[in-house]
Amino acid sequence: MTAHPTRVCFELRVRPELVDDYVARHTPVRAEMLAEIAAAGRRNYSLFLGEEGHLIGYYETDDDAAAQAYLAASPIAAAWEAEMAPYFVGLAGRPDQAATPLTEVFHLADQLADAGRTLS
């Protein structure tokens, strides 16, 4: 594991009329899909749901390109993403490949390290 993992944040929009079903599909996610996410090298993965279906996802990985490639080639992930695609507004393609990435502008630990301080 590298000293500085890549932090990835993305957003999607769940169809408001399907929010309850989307949440139910993630409570819990099927074990084989969880295993694929971990095998891809993603960790500390969370999804946050806001009003009107606004979904924010976050994960950490040592190699995001490799994680993306692993999941893109996975039949398990392909099946899951095909099942999830109808839940989203305005997507072309698989949700895991078509989500809008967000740019990180602040990270406390990095800035403290740059300033020569550490978290206690």
C-alpha positions in Angstrom: 0.0 0.0 0.0 1.3 3.4 -0.9 1.7 6.2 1.6 -0.8 8.3 -0.3 -3.7 6.4 -1.7 -5.8 8.0 -4.4 -9.1 9.4 -3.1 -11.9 9.3 -5.6 -15.2 11.0 -5.3 -18.0 11.0 -7.8 -21.6 11.9 -8.2 -24.7 10.4 -9.8 -28.4 11.2 -9.8 -30.8 8.4 -8.7 -34.3 8.7 -10.2 -36.3 10.1 -7.3 -39.1 7.6 -7.8 -36.6 4.8 -7.4 -34.7 6.0 -4.4 -36.3 3.6 -1.9 -35.7 0.6 -4.2 -32.1 1.7 -4.8 -31.4 1.9 -1.1 -33.0 -1.5 -0.6 -30.7 -3.0 -3.3 -27.7 -1.7 -1.3 -29.0 -3.1 2.1 -26.9 -5.2 1.7 -25.0 -5.4 -1.7 -24.6 -9.0 -2.8 -21.5 -10.7 -1.4 -20.0 -11.5 -4.8 -20.1 -7.8 -5.7 -18.6 -6.7 -2.5 -15.7 -9.2 -3.1 -15.2 -7.8 -6.6 -15.0 -4.2 -5.3 -12.3 -5.4 -2.7 -10.5 -7.5 -5.3 -10.3 -4.4 -7.6 -8.4 -2.6 -4.8 -11.1 -0.2 -3.7 -11.4 0.4 0.0 -13.1 2.8 2.4 -15.9 2.9 -0.1 -19.1 4.8 0.8 -22.2 6.1 -0.9 -24.1 9.1 0.4 -27.6 9.9 -0.7 -29.0 13.4 -0.6 -32.3 15.0 -1.5 -33.9 14.3 -4.9 -31.6 11.3 -5.5 -28.3 13.2 -5.4 -25.7 10.4 -4.8 -22.1 11.0 -3.8 -19.6 8.1 -3.8 -16.2 8.0 -2.3 -13.4 5.4 -2.2 -9.7 5.0 -1.9 -7.3 3.0 -4.0 -3.7 2.6 -4.7 -4.2 2.5 -8.5 -7.6 3.8 -9.8 -6.9 2.9 -13.4 -6.2 -0.7 -12.4 -9.3 -0.8 -10.2 -11.4 0.6 -13.1 -10.0 -1.9 -15.5 -10.5 -4.8 -13.2 -14.2 -3.9 -12.6 -14.7 -3.1 -16.3 -13.6 -6.7 -17.2 -15.5 -8.4 -14.3 -18.7 -10.3 -15.4 -20.0 -9.9 -11.8 -19.5 -6.1 -11.9 -21.0 -5.9 -15.4 -24.1 -7.8 -14.3 -24.5 -5.6 -11.2 -24.0 -2.4 -13.2 -26.6 -3.5 -15.8 -29.1 -4.0 -13.0 -28.2 -0.6 -11.5 -28.2 1.4 -14.7 -32.0 2.0 -14.8 -31.9 3.7 -11.4 -29.8 6.7 -12.7 -30.8 9.8 -14.6 -28.9 10.9 -17.7 -26.2 8.1 -18.0 -24.7 6.8 -21.1 -23.2 3.4 -20.3 -22.4 1.7 -17.0 -22.9 3.7 -13.9 -19.4 2.8 -12.6 -17.8 4.0 -15.8 -20.1 7.1 -16.4 -20.2 8.8 -13.0 -19.1 12.4 -12.9 -15.8 12.6 -11.0 -15.4 15.4 -8.5 -12.1 17.3 -7.9 -10.7 17.2 -4.4 -9.8 20.8 -3.3 -9.0 20.1 0.4 -7.8 17.2 2.5 -7.0 17.9 6.2 -4.3 15.3 6.7 -2.4 16.3 3.5 -2.4 20.0 4.5 -1.3 19.2 8.1 1.5 17.0 6.7 2.6 19.8 4.3 2.6 22.2 7.3 4.7 19.8 9.3 2.0 18.8 11.7 0.1 15.6 12.4 -3.3 14.6 13.6 -3.5 13.5 17.2 
